[in-house]
Amino acid sequence: MEMTPKQAKRWATTRAKGRSRFIWFNGVLVWGLTMAVVWPVAMAAVQGWDRLPLLMACAIVGFPIAGYYFGV
């Protein structure tokens, strides 16, 4: 499947910004921190709100690390 001209332009812009920026911005900041906020809230809603601090602490450490590898 070929890219449309719009997709090709967007990909060229992403590549021009560099690999490190993609990893840190898209992987760690966008994916990692978003999941670090959403996941513990969802889990606390299911398991009980008293667990939120523990879940949040684990998520703030774990998801950005996973986001780095997601970006790679």
N, CA, C and O atoms as CSV, one atom per row, in Angstrom:
chain,resi,resn,atom,element,x,y,z
A,1,MET,N,N,0.841,-1.174,0.000
A,1,MET,CA,C,0.000,0.000,0.000
A,1,MET,C,C,0.887,1.239,0.000
A,1,MET,O,O,1.793,1.368,0.823
A,2,GLU,N,N,0.625,2.108,-0.894
A,2,GLU,CA,C,1.427,3.322,-1.036
A,2,GLU,C,C,0.897,4.428,-0.131
A,2,GLU,O,O,-0.291,4.484,0.188
A,3,MET,N,N,1.808,5.300,0.270
A,3,MET,CA,C,1.411,6.444,1.074
A,3,MET,C,C,0.814,7.517,0.173
A,3,MET,O,O,1.223,7.691,-0.974
A,4,THR,N,N,-0.148,8.219,0.715
A,4,THR,CA,C,-0.682,9.368,-0.003
A,4,THR,C,C,0.337,10.500,0.102
A,4,THR,O,O,1.220,10.451,0.959
A,5,PRO,N,N,0.232,11.506,-0.741
A,5,PRO,CA,C,1.171,12.629,-0.637
A,5,PRO,C,C,1.147,13.308,0.742
A,5,PRO,O,O,2.177,13.761,1.241
A,6,LYS,N,N,-0.033,13.366,1.337
A,6,LYS,CA,C,-0.148,13.964,2.672
A,6,LYS,C,C,0.610,13.124,3.710
A,6,LYS,O,O,1.314,13.671,4.559
A,7,GLN,N,N,0.463,11.804,3.640
A,7,GLN,CA,C,1.169,10.916,4.563
A,7,GLN,C,C,2.678,10.979,4.341
A,7,GLN,O,O,3.447,10.960,5.302
A,8,ALA,N,N,3.100,11.054,3.090
A,8,ALA,CA,C,4.532,11.131,2.776
A,8,ALA,C,C,5.135,12.422,3.326
A,8,ALA,O,O,6.257,12.418,3.833
A,9,LYS,N,N,4.402,13.512,3.228
A,9,LYS,CA,C,4.887,14.787,3.751
A,9,LYS,C,C,4.990,14.736,5.276
A,9,LYS,O,O,5.962,15.216,5.858
A,10,ARG,N,N,3.991,14.158,5.902
A,10,ARG,CA,C,4.004,14.043,7.369
A,10,ARG,C,C,5.165,13.149,7.827
A,10,ARG,O,O,5.831,13.462,8.814
A,11,TRP,N,N,5.410,12.041,7.117
A,11,TRP,CA,C,6.501,11.147,7.449
A,11,TRP,C,C,7.847,11.848,7.264
A,11,TRP,O,O,8.750,11.672,8.082
A,12,ALA,N,N,7.989,12.630,6.212
A,12,ALA,CA,C,9.229,13.371,5.975
A,12,ALA,C,C,9.483,14.380,7.094
A,12,ALA,O,O,10.623,14.559,7.522
A,13,THR,N,N,8.441,15.027,7.560
A,13,THR,CA,C,8.575,15.974,8.671
A,13,THR,C,C,8.989,15.251,9.952
A,13,THR,O,O,9.853,15.733,10.685
A,14,THR,N,N,8.385,14.110,10.221
A,14,THR,CA,C,8.732,13.321,11.405
A,14,THR,C,C,10.184,12.868,11.333
A,14,THR,O,O,10.909,12.976,12.322
A,15,ARG,N,N,10.615,12.372,10.199
A,15,ARG,CA,C,11.999,11.923,10.033
A,15,ARG,C,C,12.994,13.066,10.158
A,15,ARG,O,O,14.092,12.883,10.683
A,16,ALA,N,N,12.612,14.244,9.677
A,16,ALA,CA,C,13.515,15.400,9.747
A,16,ALA,C,C,13.760,15.840,11.191
A,16,ALA,O,O,14.819,16.384,11.505
A,17,LYS,N,N,12.793,15.606,12.058
A,17,LYS,CA,C,12.942,15.998,13.466
A,17,LYS,C,C,13.888,15.080,14.226
A,17,LYS,O,O,14.428,15.465,15.263
A,18,GLY,N,N,14.092,13.871,13.719
A,18,GLY,CA,C,15.063,12.972,14.326
A,18,GLY,C,C,14.453,11.882,15.171
A,18,GLY,O,O,13.324,11.975,15.652
A,19,ARG,N,N,15.251,10.843,15.329
A,19,ARG,CA,C,14.813,9.661,16.065
A,19,ARG,C,C,14.650,9.947,17.555
A,19,ARG,O,O,13.664,9.530,18.163
A,20,SER,N,N,15.605,10.649,18.139
A,20,SER,CA,C,15.541,10.924,19.579
A,20,SER,C,C,14.311,11.731,19.943
A,20,SER,O,O,13.651,11.442,20.942
A,21,ARG,N,N,13.995,12.741,19.144
A,21,ARG,CA,C,12.815,13.551,19.422
A,21,ARG,C,C,11.553,12.699,19.331
A,21,ARG,O,O,10.648,12.842,20.152
A,22,PHE,N,N,11.487,11.818,18.341
A,22,PHE,CA,C,10.326,10.939,18.209
A,22,PHE,C,C,10.176,10.048,19.435
A,22,PHE,O,O,9.080,9.907,19.979
A,23,ILE,N,N,11.280,9.449,19.864
A,23,ILE,CA,C,11.235,8.551,21.019
A,23,ILE,C,C,10.791,9.297,22.265
A,23,ILE,O,O,9.885,8.847,22.966
A,24,TRP,N,N,11.416,10.427,22.547
A,24,TRP,CA,C,11.106,11.147,23.784
A,24,TRP,C,C,9.748,11.823,23.742
A,24,TRP,O,O,9.030,11.828,24.742
A,25,PHE,N,N,9.382,12.397,22.592
A,25,PHE,CA,C,8.099,13.093,22.531
A,25,PHE,C,C,6.938,12.115,22.400
A,25,PHE,O,O,6.035,12.104,23.236
A,26,ASN,N,N,6.960,11.295,21.356
A,26,ASN,CA,C,5.828,10.385,21.119
A,26,ASN,C,C,5.802,9.216,22.092
A,26,ASN,O,O,4.733,8.824,22.561
A,27,GLY,N,N,6.959,8.659,22.398
A,27,GLY,CA,C,6.996,7.500,23.276
A,27,GLY,C,C,6.819,7.843,24.736
A,27,GLY,O,O,5.897,7.360,25.393
A,28,VAL,N,N,7.722,8.694,25.251
A,28,VAL,CA,C,7.721,8.980,26.689
A,28,VAL,C,C,6.632,9.980,27.067
A,28,VAL,O,O,5.827,9.703,27.956
A,29,LEU,N,N,6.594,11.122,26.414
A,29,LEU,CA,C,5.633,12.152,26.825
A,29,LEU,C,C,4.204,11.821,26.435
A,29,LEU,O,O,3.315,11.795,27.287
A,30,VAL,N,N,3.977,11.570,25.154
A,30,VAL,CA,C,2.599,11.370,24.709
A,30,VAL,C,C,2.041,10.041,25.199
A,30,VAL,O,O,1.008,10.018,25.870
A,31,TRP,N,N,2.706,8.935,24.876
A,31,TRP,CA,C,2.161,7.639,25.253
A,31,TRP,C,C,2.387,7.336,26.737
A,31,TRP,O,O,1.452,6.966,27.447
A,32,GLY,N,N,3.622,7.494,27.200
A,32,GLY,CA,C,3.968,7.112,28.566
A,32,GLY,C,C,3.227,7.899,29.630
A,32,GLY,O,O,2.656,7.314,30.551
A,33,LEU,N,N,3.230,9.205,29.514
A,33,LEU,CA,C,2.567,10.006,30.551
A,33,LEU,C,C,1.051,9.946,30.451
A,33,LEU,O,O,0.361,10.001,31.469
A,34,THR,N,N,0.527,9.835,29.240
A,34,THR,CA,C,-0.926,9.687,29.101
A,34,THR,C,C,-1.393,8.400,29.764
A,34,THR,O,O,-2.373,8.397,30.509
A,35,MET,N,N,-0.695,7.321,29.494
A,35,MET,CA,C,-1.055,6.045,30.107
A,35,MET,C,C,-0.813,6.061,31.613
A,35,MET,O,O,-1.533,5.396,32.357
A,36,ALA,N,N,0.187,6.811,32.073
A,36,ALA,CA,C,0.486,6.892,33.499
A,36,ALA,C,C,-0.625,7.609,34.265
A,36,ALA,O,O,-0.725,7.465,35.483
A,37,VAL,N,N,-1.444,8.365,33.579
A,37,VAL,CA,C,-2.574,9.034,34.226
A,37,VAL,C,C,-3.858,8.228,34.043
A,37,VAL,O,O,-4.629,8.067,34.989
A,38,VAL,N,N,-4.089,7.727,32.844
A,38,VAL,CA,C,-5.348,7.052,32.536
A,38,VAL,C,C,-5.439,5.673,33.213
A,38,VAL,O,O,-6.465,5.341,33.807
A,39,TRP,N,N,-4.381,4.885,33.123
A,39,TRP,CA,C,-4.418,3.516,33.644
A,39,TRP,C,C,-4.701,3.445,35.144
A,39,TRP,O,O,-5.585,2.688,35.544
A,40,PRO,N,N,-3.990,4.203,36.000
A,40,PRO,CA,C,-4.291,4.059,37.432
A,40,PRO,C,C,-5.689,4.528,37.808
A,40,PRO,O,O,-6.292,3.989,38.736
A,41,VAL,N,N,-6.207,5.514,37.109
A,41,VAL,CA,C,-7.572,5.972,37.397
A,41,VAL,C,C,-8.570,4.869,37.033
A,41,VAL,O,O,-9.511,4.602,37.780
A,42,ALA,N,N,-8.354,4.232,35.875
A,42,ALA,CA,C,-9.243,3.141,35.463
A,42,ALA,C,C,-9.140,1.960,36.429
A,42,ALA,O,O,-10.156,1.372,36.800
A,43,MET,N,N,-7.937,1.617,36.831
A,43,MET,CA,C,-7.753,0.501,37.760
A,43,MET,C,C,-8.338,0.819,39.135
A,43,MET,O,O,-8.919,-0.053,39.781
A,44,ALA,N,N,-8.188,2.053,39.577
A,44,ALA,CA,C,-8.753,2.443,40.874
A,44,ALA,C,C,-10.275,2.402,40.837
A,44,ALA,O,O,-10.915,2.070,41.835
A,45,ALA,N,N,-10.851,2.735,39.695
A,45,ALA,CA,C,-12.305,2.674,39.570
A,45,ALA,C,C,-12.804,1.238,39.705
A,45,ALA,O,O,-13.899,1.000,40.215
A,46,VAL,N,N,-12.004,0.292,39.249
A,46,VAL,CA,C,-12.391,-1.115,39.321
A,46,VAL,C,C,-12.036,-1.714,40.679
A,46,VAL,O,O,-12.852,-2.420,41.270
A,47,GLN,N,N,-10.821,-1.441,41.188
A,47,GLN,CA,C,-10.315,-2.096,42.391
A,47,GLN,C,C,-10.599,-1.344,43.682
A,47,GLN,O,O,-10.527,-1.922,44.766
A,48,GLY,N,N,-10.913,-0.092,43.578
A,48,GLY,CA,C,-11.172,0.705,44.771
A,48,GLY,C,C,-10.270,1.925,44.801
A,48,GLY,O,O,-9.080,1.842,44.495
A,49,TRP,N,N,-10.842,3.046,45.171
A,49,TRP,CA,C,-10.116,4.320,45.104
A,49,TRP,C,C,-9.009,4.427,46.144
A,49,TRP,O,O,-8.132,5.279,46.009
A,50,ASP,N,N,-9.022,3.597,47.165
A,50,ASP,CA,C,-7.965,3.643,48.170
A,50,ASP,C,C,-6.624,3.168,47.596
A,50,ASP,O,O,-5.580,3.440,48.189
A,51,ARG,N,N,-6.629,2.476,46.474
A,51,ARG,CA,C,-5.401,1.984,45.843
A,51,ARG,C,C,-4.788,2.992,44.873
A,51,ARG,O,O,-3.697,2.756,44.354
A,52,LEU,N,N,-5.464,4.102,44.623
A,52,LEU,CA,C,-5.000,5.062,43.620
A,52,LEU,C,C,-3.573,5.561,43.857
A,52,LEU,O,O,-2.804,5.604,42.896
A,53,PRO,N,N,-3.168,5.941,45.078
A,53,PRO,CA,C,-1.786,6.418,45.253
A,53,PRO,C,C,-0.727,5.384,44.871
A,53,PRO,O,O,0.275,5.725,44.243
A,54,LEU,N,N,-0.941,4.140,45.243
A,54,LEU,CA,C,0.017,3.080,44.892
A,54,LEU,C,C,0.040,2.847,43.388
A,54,LEU,O,O,1.110,2.733,42.791
A,55,LEU,N,N,-1.125,2.777,42.784
A,55,LEU,CA,C,-1.196,2.580,41.342
A,55,LEU,C,C,-0.554,3.740,40.588
A,55,LEU,O,O,0.147,3.529,39.598
A,56,MET,N,N,-0.794,4.965,41.055
A,56,MET,CA,C,-0.222,6.146,40.397
A,56,MET,C,C,1.298,6.141,40.500
A,56,MET,O,O,1.986,6.463,39.531
A,57,ALA,N,N,1.822,5.780,41.657
A,57,ALA,CA,C,3.273,5.745,41.835
A,57,ALA,C,C,3.916,4.721,40.895
A,57,ALA,O,O,4.936,5.002,40.267
A,58,CYS,N,N,3.326,3.558,40.807
A,58,CYS,CA,C,3.856,2.524,39.900
A,58,CYS,C,C,3.753,2.965,38.444
A,58,CYS,O,O,4.672,2.740,37.656
A,59,ALA,N,N,2.648,3.587,38.092
A,59,ALA,CA,C,2.427,3.997,36.702
A,59,ALA,C,C,3.361,5.134,36.285
A,59,ALA,O,O,3.841,5.152,35.152
A,60,ILE,N,N,3.623,6.081,37.190
A,60,ILE,CA,C,4.494,7.209,36.862
A,60,ILE,C,C,5.912,6.727,36.570
A,60,ILE,O,O,6.626,7.344,35.779
A,61,VAL,N,N,6.318,5.644,37.192
A,61,VAL,CA,C,7.644,5.077,36.932
A,61,VAL,C,C,7.607,4.155,35.715
A,61,VAL,O,O,8.453,4.263,34.827
A,62,GLY,N,N,6.650,3.266,35.673
A,62,GLY,CA,C,6.636,2.210,34.671
A,62,GLY,C,C,6.263,2.622,33.258
A,62,GLY,O,O,6.916,2.206,32.301
A,63,PHE,N,N,5.234,3.424,33.114
A,63,PHE,CA,C,4.761,3.747,31.766
A,63,PHE,C,C,5.714,4.635,30.964
A,63,PHE,O,O,5.853,4.403,29.763
A,64,PRO,N,N,6.369,5.622,31.538
A,64,PRO,CA,C,7.356,6.346,30.731
A,64,PRO,C,C,8.521,5.466,30.274
A,64,PRO,O,O,9.042,5.651,29.174
A,65,ILE,N,N,8.931,4.514,31.111
A,65,ILE,CA,C,9.985,3.578,30.698
A,65,ILE,C,C,9.479,2.726,29.535
A,65,ILE,O,O,10.183,2.540,28.542
A,66,ALA,N,N,8.267,2.216,29.662
A,66,ALA,CA,C,7.677,1.441,28.570
A,66,ALA,C,C,7.478,2.321,27.342
A,66,ALA,O,O,7.630,1.847,26.216
A,67,GLY,N,N,7.143,3.588,27.538
A,67,GLY,CA,C,6.969,4.519,26.418
A,67,GLY,C,C,8.246,4.742,25.648
A,67,GLY,O,O,8.217,4.930,24.432
A,68,TYR,N,N,9.372,4.723,26.345
A,68,TYR,CA,C,10.661,4.848,25.664
A,68,TYR,C,C,10.835,3.689,24.684
A,68,TYR,O,O,11.213,3.898,23.531
A,69,TYR,N,N,10.562,2.479,25.138
A,69,TYR,CA,C,10.705,1.313,24.275
A,69,TYR,C,C,9.615,1.274,23.200
A,69,TYR,O,O,9.847,0.767,22.103
A,70,PHE,N,N,8.450,1.798,23.506
A,70,PHE,CA,C,7.385,1.923,22.519
A,70,PHE,C,C,7.837,2.859,21.397
A,70,PHE,O,O,7.591,2.591,20.221
A,71,GLY,N,N,8.492,3.945,21.762
A,71,GLY,CA,C,9.001,4.898,20.772
A,71,GLY,C,C,10.104,4.345,19.915
A,71,GLY,O,O,10.213,4.672,18.733
A,72,VAL,N,N,10.935,3.495,20.518
A,72,VAL,CA,C,12.049,2.885,19.758
A,72,VAL,C,C,11.469,1.980,18.700
A,72,VAL,O,O,12.216,1.361,17.941
